[in-house]
Amino acid sequence: MKSINYKFLVLFVLLLNITVWSQKVVDSEFGKIEPFKLEITFEKTSHIIFPSAIRYVDLGSDNLIAGKAPDAENVLRIKSTVHFFEPETNFTVITEDGQFYNFDVVYSESPETLNIDITGELREQKKNLHQEVIFEDLSGTSVSVSQMIMEAIIEKNKRNIKHIGSKSFGIQYQVKGIYIHDGKYYLHTEIHNQTKVPFHIDFFSFNIVDKKIAKRSVVQEKMIKPLRIFNSQGEISGNSSIDNVFLLEGFTISNDKELRIQIFEEGGSRHQVLHIENSDLLKAKLIKDMHIKL
């Protein structure tokens, strides 16, 4: 009888260990994301500050109302639509840097805190509270990798190209480098305002056009939309300059066409134009040659 009980005990322990081991494998394989805990109320609005601009928000129930704060792309306002609700609900947020955040929400008449800085929360807690996602417009390229590349280009600030530029009305616009990684172009440009009058950027345009257009011929242009713009600013103060990096989907053009980049001044006429030929694109430098740790 004792022998049977002993065998049963050994078998039970083995099964328990297998169950625990299997659970660990499942957890590590699927990368469980621990949710942030959040208390909200009806009378007051909570604000959540994210490290990057907010791209997507999904609310778990009609008991929540949320939206981006005016003129603050990385701040989410959220509150309850009713005076009380139970059980808990949730919501998720995806930011422009490709990070996914999950929140468990409960109602409280007196929330412990109304303003949350996600960056600070991530530093204090060692749990896996966010995960990276892949955006469709980047065609599989990691957002964090592309962000790292653009930051490195700005930091290294090398001028590999000296023949593509435009200068008029005290504004100088030039291409400093063209790089390629994962089939996508990284265009490094600089705008230098040599006057005392601020230059307010209205918008940029990217178009593939014919180099020479005969009179009375139909103008054929193909517009290209940058996938990402790094260090985008609306104003260049007097006697100052800024560097930008534009991320573009990979392409080539025939020798009779060019990539034309235009920058327009808001409320002014100091527009600038850059002309990039196919030979310039074919000479794009590999990111790996910059010795960036990806």
C-alpha positions in Angstrom: 0.0 0.0 0.0 2.9 2.4 0.9 4.6 1.5 -2.4 1.4 2.5 -4.3 1.1 5.8 -2.4 4.8 6.6 -3.1 4.4 5.9 -6.8 1.3 8.1 -6.9 3.1 10.9 -5.2 6.1 10.7 -7.6 3.7 10.8 -10.6 1.8 13.8 -9.1 5.1 15.7 -8.7 6.2 14.9 -12.2 2.9 16.1 -13.7 3.0 19.3 -11.6 6.5 20.1 -12.8 5.5 19.4 -16.4 2.5 21.7 -16.0 4.6 24.6 -14.5 7.3 24.1 -17.2 4.7 24.2 -19.9 3.2 27.4 -18.5 6.6 29.1 -18.5 7.1 28.1 -22.1 3.8 29.5 -23.1 4.4 32.8 -21.2 7.8 33.3 -22.7 6.7 32.3 -26.2 3.8 34.7 -26.4 5.5 37.5 -24.5 2.8 38.4 -22.0 2.3 42.2 -21.7 1.4 43.3 -18.2 -1.3 46.0 -18.3 -1.0 49.4 -16.6 -3.4 49.9 -13.8 -5.5 53.1 -14.0 -8.3 54.6 -11.9 -10.6 57.1 -13.5 -13.6 59.1 -12.4 -16.6 61.1 -13.8 -15.9 64.5 -12.4 -12.2 64.8 -13.3 -10.1 64.1 -16.4 -7.0 62.0 -16.3 -4.0 62.7 -18.6 -1.5 60.1 -19.8 1.8 61.3 -21.3 3.4 58.9 -23.8 7.0 59.0 -25.1 5.8 59.5 -28.7 2.8 60.8 -30.6 -0.4 58.7 -30.3 -1.4 56.9 -33.5 -4.3 54.6 -32.4 -6.7 54.3 -29.4 -9.2 51.5 -28.7 -11.6 51.7 -25.8 -12.9 48.6 -24.2 -16.4 49.9 -23.4 -18.8 52.9 -23.8 -18.0 53.8 -20.1 -14.8 55.5 -21.3 -14.3 58.6 -23.4 -10.8 59.6 -24.6 -9.0 61.8 -27.1 -5.7 63.5 -27.8 -5.1 66.8 -26.0 -5.1 69.8 -28.3 -1.7 70.7 -29.7 -0.2 67.7 -27.8 0.1 64.6 -29.9 1.5 62.5 -27.1 -1.0 63.3 -24.4 -4.2 61.3 -24.0 -7.2 62.6 -22.0 -9.5 60.0 -20.6 -12.5 60.0 -18.2 -15.6 58.0 -17.3 -18.9 58.7 -19.1 -20.9 57.5 -16.1 -20.8 58.1 -12.3 -19.9 54.5 -11.6 -19.2 51.3 -13.5 -18.1 47.8 -12.8 -16.4 45.4 -13.4 -13.2 46.8 -14.8 -12.7 47.6 -18.4 -9.6 48.3 -20.6 -8.2 50.3 -23.5 -5.1 50.1 -25.7 -2.8 52.7 -27.3 -0.4 52.4 -30.1 2.1 55.3 -30.5 4.0 56.5 -33.6 7.3 54.9 -32.4 5.6 51.5 -32.8 4.9 50.7 -29.1 1.8 49.0 -27.9 0.3 49.8 -24.4 -2.5 48.1 -22.5 -4.5 49.5 -19.6 -6.8 47.9 -17.1 -9.3 50.6 -15.8 -11.5 50.7 -12.7 -13.8 53.4 -11.5 -12.9 55.4 -8.4 -14.5 58.5 -6.8 -11.1 59.7 -5.8 -8.3 58.4 -8.1 -4.9 58.2 -6.5 -3.4 60.1 -9.4 -4.8 62.0 -12.4 -1.6 62.6 -14.4 0.7 59.7 -15.5 4.0 59.9 -17.3 4.4 56.5 -19.1 8.2 57.0 -19.4 8.5 57.3 -15.7 6.3 54.3 -15.1 8.5 52.2 -17.4 11.6 53.2 -15.5 10.1 52.4 -12.1 8.6 49.0 -13.0 10.6 46.1 -14.4 7.6 44.3 -15.9 7.0 44.0 -19.7 4.5 46.9 -20.0 4.7 47.5 -23.7 5.5 45.8 -26.9 6.5 46.9 -30.4 4.2 46.6 -33.4 4.9 46.7 -37.1 3.0 49.3 -39.1 1.8 48.4 -42.6 3.2 51.5 -44.3 6.7 50.5 -43.2 6.4 47.1 -45.0 7.8 45.1 -42.2 10.5 47.6 -41.1 10.7 48.0 -37.3 9.7 51.5 -36.2 12.4 51.5 -33.5 15.1 50.5 -36.0 14.1 53.3 -38.5 13.9 55.8 -35.6 17.4 54.7 -34.4 18.8 55.2 -38.0 17.3 58.6 -38.4 18.6 59.7 -35.0 22.1 58.4 -35.8 22.2 60.2 -39.2 21.4 63.5 -37.4 23.9 62.8 -34.6 26.7 62.0 -37.0 25.8 64.9 -39.3 28.0 64.0 -42.2 27.8 65.8 -45.5 28.4 63.2 -48.2 26.7 65.2 -51.0 27.7 68.7 -51.9 26.1 69.2 -55.4 22.4 69.1 -54.5 21.1 72.4 -53.1 19.1 75.6 -53.5 19.8 79.1 -52.3 17.7 82.2 -52.7 16.2 85.0 -50.5 18.7 84.2 -47.7 17.4 80.6 -47.4 19.7 77.7 -48.2 18.3 74.2 -48.6 20.6 71.2 -49.3 20.8 67.4 -49.4 23.6 66.3 -47.1 23.3 62.5 -47.6 21.2 59.7 -49.2 21.3 56.4 -47.4 19.5 53.1 -47.9 18.5 50.3 -45.5 16.0 47.5 -45.9 15.0 48.8 -49.3 14.1 52.3 -48.1 15.8 55.6 -48.6 16.9 58.0 -45.8 17.3 61.5 -47.1 19.3 63.9 -44.9 18.6 67.5 -45.6 19.4 70.9 -44.0 17.6 74.2 -44.1 19.7 77.3 -43.2 18.0 80.6 -42.6 20.6 83.3 -43.2 18.3 86.1 -42.6 16.8 87.7 -39.4 13.2 86.9 -40.6 11.9 83.5 -39.3 11.1 80.9 -42.0 7.7 79.3 -41.4 7.4 75.9 -43.1 4.0 75.4 -44.8 4.6 72.0 -46.3 7.1 69.7 -48.2 6.3 68.1 -51.5 8.0 65.1 -53.2 7.4 64.4 -56.9 8.9 62.4 -59.7 8.8 64.7 -62.8 10.3 65.0 -66.2 13.6 66.9 -66.3 12.6 68.8 -69.4 9.0 69.6 -70.3 8.2 70.7 -73.8 5.7 73.5 -74.4 2.1 72.5 -74.6 2.9 69.0 -73.3 1.0 67.3 -70.5 2.9 67.5 -67.2 3.1 64.0 -65.7 4.0 63.9 -62.0 4.1 61.1 -59.5 3.7 62.2 -55.9 5.7 60.4 -53.2 4.6 60.6 -49.6 7.4 60.2 -46.9 6.8 57.3 -44.6 8.4 59.2 -41.7 9.9 62.6 -41.1 12.4 63.0 -38.3 13.0 66.3 -36.5 10.0 68.0 -38.3 9.7 71.6 -37.2 7.4 74.4 -38.3 9.8 77.3 -38.0 13.4 78.1 -38.6 14.4 81.1 -36.6 16.6 83.8 -38.0 20.2 82.9 -38.4 19.7 79.3 -37.6 19.4 75.9 -39.2 17.7 72.6 -38.8 18.4 69.1 -40.1 15.7 66.7 -41.3 15.7 63.0 -42.3 12.9 61.8 -44.6 12.2 58.1 -44.9 11.0 57.1 -48.3 9.9 53.8 -49.9 12.6 52.5 -52.2 12.3 53.3 -55.9 14.4 54.1 -59.0 13.7 56.6 -61.9 14.7 56.8 -65.5 17.5 59.2 -66.6 15.0 61.6 -68.1 13.2 62.1 -64.8 14.1 63.5 -61.4 12.9 63.5 -57.8 11.9 67.1 -57.1 11.7 68.1 -53.4 10.0 71.5 -52.7 9.7 73.4 -49.4 7.0 76.1 -49.2 7.0 79.1 -46.9 3.8 79.8 -45.1 2.6 83.3 -45.9 5.7 84.0 -48.0 7.5 83.3 -51.3 10.9 82.1 -50.3 10.2 78.6 -51.6 13.1 76.2 -52.3 13.5 73.3 -54.8 15.9 70.4 -54.8 16.6 68.2 -57.8 17.7 64.6 -57.2 18.6 62.4 -60.2 18.6 58.6 -60.6 22.4 58.6 -60.4 22.2 60.2 -57.0 19.8 57.5 -55.7 22.0 54.7 -57.1 24.9 56.1 -55.1 23.0 55.9 -51.8 25.2 54.7 -49.0 24.4 51.6 -47.0 23.5 52.2 -43.4 25.7 49.4 -42.3 28.7 51.4 -43.6 27.9 54.0 -41.0 28.7 51.5 -38.2 25.3 52.0 -36.5 24.5 49.4 -33.9 21.0 48.2 -34.9 
